[in-house]
Amino acid sequence: MKYLYLARTFREKGLSLFTTRDFEQMAGLSRSSAWGALGRYTKQGLVKSPKRGWYYLADNPPHEYLLANKLYGPSYVSFETALAYYSIIPETVYSIISATTKTTREFEGDGRRFKYMKIKQAAFTGYLKKDDYLIADPEKALVDYVYFVALGKKQINDRLNTSRINKSKLQEYAGLFENKQLNQLVKQLC
């Protein structure tokens, strides 16, 4: 199957990030033929692979937050990344930091650093879908961040802009973690 036809098909289907299996199905190829084609396209620079088994068209890269969601899941973008997105912290964040229910991990992929911080299953909520990716709402991003401050794994940013934060929502999310130190820190923010 020709690359140009495949590229058009992936764009029409809205698949900016795909797996080997997606490629097999779209191209109508066997597993070994799909691996061979993907290997050729990758060597030619037409397809990029940020992580084994995941691909995208080089001229149509996915949003970095979608990439973060797909490379290690379940996950949603949160912590300093989401806080910067919502202008709650003024700093630029160079890593994509996400919340997950899996083991805490960190890795490089596609020239970016992706960090995944483990939170309790009961607290894995408070995110919304924007375009194709999942991101914490402002209050949940702040609570996720402050939870790790309470654990002593992060330092509190003294330039937090909490003027647009819904305080009752913040306290509700904090309750999901069942952590006294977190609840005290959240009360100080309110």
C-alpha positions in Angstrom: 0.0 0.0 0.0 1.3 3.4 -0.9 2.3 5.9 1.8 0.3 8.8 0.3 -2.9 6.8 0.3 -2.3 5.7 3.9 -1.5 9.3 5.0 -4.7 10.6 3.4 -6.7 7.7 5.0 -5.2 8.4 8.5 -6.0 12.1 8.2 -9.6 11.5 7.0 -10.1 9.2 10.0 -8.6 11.7 12.4 -5.9 9.4 13.6 -2.9 11.5 14.4 -1.4 8.8 16.7 -1.8 5.1 15.9 -0.7 1.7 16.9 0.8 -1.1 14.8 -2.6 -2.8 15.0 -4.4 0.4 13.7 -1.9 0.4 10.8 -2.5 -3.3 10.1 -6.3 -2.7 9.9 -6.1 0.6 7.9 -3.6 -0.8 5.4 -5.2 -4.3 5.3 -1.8 -5.9 5.9 -0.6 -8.9 7.9 1.3 -8.2 11.1 4.7 -8.9 9.6 3.9 -6.8 6.4 2.7 -3.9 8.6 5.9 -4.1 10.7 8.0 -4.1 7.5 6.1 -1.1 6.0 6.3 0.9 9.3 10.1 0.1 9.5 10.6 1.4 5.9 8.4 4.6 6.5 10.3 5.3 9.8 13.7 5.0 8.1 12.5 7.3 5.3 11.4 9.8 7.9 7.7 9.7 6.9 6.6 8.1 10.2 7.9 8.8 13.7 7.7 6.4 16.6 7.8 8.1 20.0 7.5 4.8 21.8 7.6 1.2 20.7 4.3 0.3 19.1 3.1 3.9 18.7 3.4 6.0 15.5 2.4 9.2 13.8 2.9 10.8 10.4 5.9 13.0 10.5 4.1 15.9 8.8 1.1 15.6 11.1 2.4 15.2 14.7 -0.2 14.7 17.5 -0.7 17.3 20.3 1.9 16.6 23.0 -0.8 16.2 25.6 -2.5 13.5 23.5 0.9 11.8 23.2 1.2 11.9 27.0 -2.2 10.4 27.4 -1.5 7.5 25.0 2.0 6.6 25.9 1.3 5.5 29.4 -2.3 5.1 30.6 -4.6 5.6 32.1 -3.4 9.1 32.5 -4.4 12.7 32.2 -2.2 15.8 32.0 -2.0 17.5 35.5 0.4 19.0 38.0 2.6 21.9 36.9 1.8 21.2 33.2 -1.9 21.8 33.7 -1.2 24.6 36.2 0.9 26.5 33.6 -1.8 25.7 30.9 -4.4 27.5 33.1 -1.9 30.3 34.1 -2.1 29.3 37.8 1.7 29.3 37.8 3.7 31.7 35.6 6.6 29.4 34.8 7.0 27.5 31.5 7.0 23.8 32.1 9.2 21.7 29.8 8.1 18.2 30.9 4.6 16.9 30.3 3.5 15.8 33.8 0.5 13.5 34.1 -1.5 11.7 36.8 -1.9 8.0 36.5 -3.1 5.0 38.6 -0.1 3.0 37.5 3.4 3.1 38.8 5.2 6.4 38.8 7.4 6.6 35.6 9.4 9.0 33.6 10.8 8.6 30.1 11.9 10.5 27.0 9.9 10.2 23.9 9.9 12.2 20.7 12.3 14.8 22.1 10.1 15.4 25.2 10.2 14.3 28.8 7.1 12.6 30.1 6.5 12.2 33.8 3.7 10.1 35.3 2.9 10.5 39.0 0.8 7.8 40.7 -2.3 8.8 42.6 -5.0 6.8 44.3 -7.7 5.2 42.1 -10.4 7.1 44.1 -8.7 10.4 43.2 -8.4 9.6 39.5 -11.1 12.0 38.5 -11.6 15.7 37.8 -10.3 15.8 34.3 -12.0 16.8 31.1 -11.5 16.1 27.4 -10.2 19.0 25.4 -9.9 18.3 21.7 -8.5 14.7 21.8 -6.6 14.7 25.1 -7.5 14.5 28.8 -6.4 17.3 31.2 -7.2 18.0 34.8 -9.6 20.9 35.5 -7.8 23.8 37.3 -8.9 22.7 40.8 -7.9 19.1 40.3 -4.5 20.0 38.9 -3.8 22.2 41.9 -4.9 19.4 44.3 -2.8 16.8 42.5 0.2 19.2 42.8 -0.4 20.1 46.5 -0.9 16.3 47.3 2.8 15.7 46.3 3.8 18.8 48.3 2.0 17.3 51.3 4.0 14.0 50.7 7.3 16.0 50.7 8.0 15.2 47.0 7.4 18.7 45.6 8.0 22.2 46.9 5.1 24.6 47.0 5.3 27.3 44.3 5.0 30.7 46.1 3.6 32.3 42.9 0.4 30.4 42.7 -2.5 32.5 41.2 -5.6 31.0 42.9 -7.9 33.9 42.2 -10.1 31.9 39.8 -10.0 28.7 41.7 -13.4 27.3 43.0 -12.5 26.8 46.7 -15.3 24.3 47.4 -14.3 22.2 44.4 -10.7 22.3 45.6 -11.7 21.0 49.0 -13.9 18.3 47.5 -11.0 17.0 45.4 -8.7 17.1 48.4 -11.1 14.9 50.3 -10.6 12.1 47.7 -7.0 11.7 48.8 -7.8 11.2 52.5 -4.6 13.0 53.6 -4.7 15.4 56.6 -1.7 17.3 55.5 -3.2 17.9 52.1 -6.4 19.1 53.6 -4.5 21.6 55.8 -2.5 22.9 52.8 -5.7 23.3 50.8 -7.4 25.2 53.7 -4.4 27.6 53.7 -4.9 28.1 49.9 -8.5 29.0 50.5 
